[in-house]
Amino acid sequence: MENERPTETPEAEESASQHATPEPEKRAPGADMDLVMDVPLKLTVEIGNAKLMVRDLLQLGKGSIVELDRMSGDPADVYVNDRLVARGEVTVVEERLAVRIVEVVGSERWLRDRH
């Protein structure tokens, strides 16, 4: 009986089970998204840009007009956390500025990478 293995005591089995690596939880598809649904994001709408010299900036006052690099009617860029995600039309809703999304930028790649 030299080849017999010693049997583990119940105490040894319990100790081993306490130190075992737990198995990962099984989650339903999309459950991970629930974890981030309430994370706040910064949305910025950019209607255009302008480059000014310091002397021009110092001359600005009430009623000054600064020309932007876009034409009237061009879509505005919509950024989420400084990443371009869409383009849209500036509009007014109940006397407040708003943006109507007309194009989601890179949506095909984003949707493809999710699956």
PECORMO-V921551 format. One record per helix or strand of 2 or more residues. SS is the DSSP state (H for helix, E for strand). FROM is the first residue (numbers start at 0). TO is the last residue. If there is no record, write none. Layout:
ss;from;to
SS;FROM;TO
SS;FROM;TO
//
This chain:
ss;from;to
H;9;17
H;30;33
E;42;45
H;53;57
E;75;79
E;82;92
E;95;103
H;106;113
//
